[in-house]
């Protein structure tokens, strides 16, 4: 995996976390996946171990769940 992947669903918690991460690491160093718009990516997020969004999958493949916006089950619905 080249870049960390930030998964979110567009809620205010997620949008705030996205803004902070972009400020911290730069947009060019981050892949952003809006699962509300790209539901076909949910299975990839689950394969990494993402349980809720917002979440950051590091370049080492570790999942960092940030705050709590929504479970992936909620995003699937």
Rosetta blueprint (number, residue, H / E / L):
1 X L
2 X L
3 X L
4 X E
5 X E
6 X E
7 X E
8 X E
9 X L
10 X L
11 X L
12 X H
13 X H
14 X H
15 X H
16 X H
17 X H
18 X H
19 X H
20 X H
21 X H
22 X H
23 X H
24 X H
25 X H
26 X L
27 X H
28 X H
29 X H
30 X E
31 X E
32 X E
33 X E
34 X E
35 X L
36 X L
37 X L
38 X L
39 X H
40 X H
41 X H
42 X H
43 X H
44 X H
45 X H
46 X H
47 X H
48 X H
49 X L
50 X L
51 X L
52 X E
53 X E
54 X E
55 X E
56 X E
57 X E
58 X L
59 X L
60 X L
61 X L
62 X L
63 X E
64 X E
65 X E
66 X E
67 X E
68 X E
69 X E
70 X E
71 X E
72 X H
73 X H
74 X H
75 X H
76 X H
77 X L
